[in-house]
Amino acid sequence: MELPKFILGDNSAYPEAIFVIHTEFPRFIINLQDDEIEWLEDFDKGDEEELLTESRNCIAEASKFYDAEVAQYQE
């Protein structure tokens, strides 16, 4: 099965949260309410700098995806 790069998720236990799941490497789930990221990959200590840069890019991409999805629902 081929998955989309991003998937929206919600959970009634977290009514204010909006989750975006990134299915490609590096896989993660981001809560757009507070920009908290849960990485689904294991990283080495040496990857810390790259991870910091990648997390900025991932937050920006996830936010753009969410905005585009919401815009489609509003039309």
N, C-alpha and C positions, 0 to 999 in steps of 0.2 A: 504494500500500500504506500502510495506517495502522499506525504503530509505537506500541508502548506507551511511556509516559513514561520508564520505567526498564527496563533489561535487565541481567541478571546475566551476568558473563563470567569465565572462568578461562583459564589458559594453563599448560601443563605446564612451560614455561621459568621460571615464577614460582609454584612450588607452594604458597607461603605466602600469596600475594596473592589477594584477592577484589576483582574489579572490578565497579563499577556504572556503566553507560553511561546518561547522561541525554540523551534524544533531542530534547528541546524546547529553545528558546532560553532561556538560553545553553547550548549543547551542551557536554558535557564527559564525561570518564571519570575516575572517582575510584577510587583503590586504598584500600580500607577498612583494609588492614593498617597504613598509615602516613598516611592522609588526604591523600595527594598527589593533586592535581588537574591533569589535562591539559585545558586549554580548547580546544575545537574552533572557537572564534570568534576574530575579531580585535577587539581593544578599543583605543580611543583612550586616551591618557594621562589625559584628563579623566574617564574612566570608572572610575578606580582606586578611588575611595571606594565607588561603587555595586558594583563587582566584589567588594570586600572583604565588604560586607554580603551580597551575593548568594551568595558562597562559603560563608558561615556557614549560610545557609538551605539551600543545596544539600547540604552535608555532613549536616545534620540530616535532610533528606528522604531522601537516599540511605541513610542508616543505618536509618531507620524502614522503608523499603522492604525492605532486606535482612533485618531482624529479622522482618518479616511473612512473607517468603518462607521463611525457615528454620523458622519456627513451623509453616507448612503442611507442610513435609517431615517434621517430627517427629511430626505427628499420625497 
